[in-house]
């Protein structure tokens, strides 16, 4: 058994598609219209055959409550790994990404947190 998909709830799939592809650099693997929403999955250009990231429309009221609570409490929805935290922070900040926690040395790893503009905080990790 292997992991196939990691999901992130988003308030607006179109806005999320743009942010996650144009700003973060993920590539679209699937973008299939399904009524008013779509089945959108993304992959890292470095790992095209690895775990996909699904941009899930956040339409379920309890999920909306969870998303808002995590954001209010400063808790990231998920985490992405980077090879060079300083370079990635500089690149994303130059693109206008809002960091709620600047890169920090946490002993064995570096960590930062940013706002994905779609209702979530996302953690960056460099091991």
N, C-alpha and C positions, 0 to 999 in steps of 0.2 A: 504494500500500500504506500502511495506517495501523495504528497500535497499537490493539488492542482490549481486552486484559486485562493487568493486572498481578496477580501472584499472591503471596500470603504463606502460608507453611506455618504451620498452627496445631495445637497439641496437642489442643484441644477446640473443635469448631466452635460448640457452643452458647454456651460462655463467650466465644469470639471474637465471635460475632454480637452478644452483649450489649455487650461492651466497645467494639467498633467503631461500633455504632449509638448506644447510650445515653451513652457517655462521649465518643467522638470526634465523633459527629454525622453519620456517614455514613448513607445511606438504602439499604434493601434494594431491589435491582433484580430479582434472581432468588433464590428459595429453594425448590428443587425436591428433594424426598426422593429418594434413590438408595440404597436399602438402609439400612445402618447409618449412612451419611453423607448429605450433601446437596450440591447444586450451589448455592453461595451466592455471589452477587456483590453488591457495594455500589457506590454512586456518591456523589460529593460533591453535596450539595443545590445547590451553585453551578454544577455542570456535569453535569446529569443525563444528557446525551447524549454524554458524554466517555468516557474510559477507565474500565473497571470494575475493581474490586478483588475478586479471587476469594479466598475463605477456604478454602484447600486442606487437607484432613485429612492430617496428617503421619504416614502409615502405612508409608512406604518406609524401611527401615533406613538406607541411605546418606544420605537426606535428613535423617533424625533426627540423624545424626552431624554433618552440616553445620550444622544449626540449633544444636545444642549447642555446637559449636566457635565459631561466630560469637558466640553469647551469652557464652561464656567469655572470648573475646578482646575483647569490647566493640565488636563490629562490627555496625552496623545492617543489617537485612535489606533495608529499602527506605527511601525518604524521601517525605515529604509537604511541600507548600509551604503557607505561611501568609502572610497579609497583615500581621499585627501580632504579632510574636514575643512581646513582653512581655505582651500581653493573652491570647494563647493559652496561654502558660506559666502565667500566673496562674489562668486558667479550669481548665486540666487539673490543676494542683497542688491547687486547691480541691476537685476531684472525686476526689482521692486517687491520681492518677497519679504513679508513681515516676520521677523523672528521674535518669538516670545521668550526664548532663552538663547542667548548667544552661545557659541561653542564653549564647552567646559571640559577640562581634564577630569575624568572620573576614576583615575587610577589606571586600570587596564584598558580603558577606552575613552574616546572623546564623544560628547553628546551635544546636540542642539535641538531646538524645537521651533517649527514654523507653522504659520497659519496657511492652510491650503485654499482659502477664500471660498470654500464650499461647505463650511460648517465644522471643519476638523482641524485639530492640531496634529502635526506629523513630526515624529522624532527622527533625527538623523543620527546614525551611529558609525563611528570609525573604530574598528578593533585594532 
